[in-house]
Amino acid sequence: MATEQPAGSTEIQYPVEVTNAQSRKQYKLSLLKSSPQSLYCDYAHIEDRKIKNKLIFHTEHPTAWHTAVYTKKKSPSAEVVLLMDSNGKHLDTWRMFPGRRVSSVRCANTEQALQLLKRDTLGTPVCILIHTGANDLRALQQHTARAVRKVAVRATQEFPDSRVVISTLLPRADTPPHIITSINGDHQRMCHPT
């Protein structure tokens, strides 16, 4: 059973015989599957607090919904776009780009950065700063510089009027400094061949 909520979602009402967490989960899943066009809300009980979960729905394509929601929240009017991994959280965009509209787009690695390089995702920025690659070190090792360069080349192809800037890798506790220095040297040689 469900009751109509003013925000366009329906609160899930559990039958009396549904008493434990497992049976609640099964009931909710069957309800969501039976009417995938409906939006529901439910409550989670966390540390004696009742917290409302809004807009619960069933989908067979969760990655499509994640992409749609993720790209919706990005500002297409940003002048500067930062494609960054978790190290980017320490960047002070107010100091780096004073007076500019900046959009920080999270990408875990260079492969994800390549997927994000689309006009409908990033808009038409004046500048694209690529600050990713640290999470590729373990998998790609010395080929990390090539992967970052591939992102930069794709960015210049997709956004020919935008300035593309590559940030060097920051030191990491789990990677010897000489490897970071070597990869950063590769970045420099690829960008400015002699």
Residue pairs with C-beta under 8 A, 6 or more apart in sequence:
1 13
1 15
2 10
2 11
2 12
2 13
2 31
2 40
3 10
3 11
3 13
4 10
5 11
5 41
7 41
7 54
8 39
9 39
9 40
9 41
9 54
9 55
9 56
10 38
10 39
10 40
10 41
11 40
11 41
11 42
12 27
12 28
12 31
12 40
12 41
12 42
12 56
14 24
14 27
15 27
17 23
18 24
18 27
28 42
28 56
29 58
31 40
32 40
32 56
32 57
32 58
33 58
36 57
36 58
36 59
38 57
39 55
39 56
39 57
40 55
40 56
40 57
41 52
41 53
41 54
41 55
41 56
42 52
42 53
42 56
43 50
43 51
43 52
43 53
44 50
44 51
44 53
45 51
59 65
71 120
71 121
74 103
74 105
74 121
74 122
74 123
75 101
75 103
75 123
76 120
76 122
76 123
76 124
77 101
77 123
78 101
78 102
78 103
78 122
78 123
78 125
79 97
79 100
79 101
79 102
79 125
79 126
79 127
80 93
80 97
80 100
80 101
80 102
80 103
80 125
80 126
80 127
80 128
80 129
81 102
81 103
81 105
81 122
81 123
81 125
81 127
81 128
81 129
82 88
82 91
82 93
82 102
82 103
82 104
82 105
82 129
82 131
83 105
83 107
83 113
83 116
83 117
83 128
83 129
83 130
83 131
83 132
83 151
84 91
84 104
84 105
84 106
84 107
84 129
84 131
84 132
85 106
85 107
85 108
85 109
85 131
85 132
85 133
85 134
85 135
86 106
86 108
86 134
86 135
87 131
87 134
87 170
88 104
88 106
88 131
88 132
91 104
91 131
93 102
93 104
96 102
97 127
100 126
103 122
103 123
103 125
105 116
105 121
105 122
107 113
107 115
107 116
107 132
108 132
108 135
109 132
109 133
109 135
109 136
110 132
110 133
110 136
110 140
110 144
110 147
110 148
110 150
110 151
111 147
113 130
113 132
113 151
114 150
114 151
114 154
116 122
117 151
117 154
117 155
117 158
117 159
118 158
119 158
119 159
122 128
122 159
124 159
124 161
124 162
125 159
125 162
126 162
126 163
127 162
127 163
127 164
127 165
128 155
128 159
128 162
128 163
128 164
128 165
129 165
129 167
130 148
130 151
130 152
130 155
130 164
130 165
130 166
130 167
131 167
132 148
132 151
133 144
133 145
133 147
133 148
133 169
133 183
134 169
134 170
134 172
136 144
136 147
136 148
137 144
137 169
137 172
137 175
137 179
137 183
140 146
140 147
141 179
142 179
142 182
142 183
142 186
144 169
144 183
145 183
145 184
145 186
145 187
145 190
146 186
146 190
148 166
148 187
149 166
149 187
149 190
149 191
152 164
152 166
152 191
155 162
155 164
156 162
156 164
166 187
166 191
168 184
168 187
168 188
169 180
169 183
169 184
169 187
170 180
171 177
171 180
172 180
